[in-house]
């Protein structure tokens, strides 16, 4: 039988915020479907996804830019996806 562990932070909170507050750290690597799923599964802090409207052709395979509240999570994201 498989036991599942429920993380209360993930279950009872909204980790993805609508817009990044000024203290969020923006990652330079663009967000894709795979990287967003990785963020949801592996990281625990809050994040925000924003669209960069200056380069419309850059968004064919990406979801936009991602910002993290925790600078260490931004570093982990960059190390994994850059």
HELIX and SHEET records of a PDB file:
HELIX    1   1 UNK A    8  UNK A   12  1                                   5    
HELIX    2   2 UNK A   33  UNK A   42  1                                  10    
HELIX    3   3 UNK A   56  UNK A   59  5                                   4    
HELIX    4   4 UNK A   71  UNK A   81  1                                  11    
SHEET    1   A 4 UNK A  16  UNK A  17  0                                        
SHEET    2   A 4 UNK A  47  UNK A  50  1                                        
SHEET    3   A 4 UNK A  65  UNK A  68 -1                                        
SHEET    4   A 4 UNK A  25  UNK A  26 -1                                        
END                                                                             
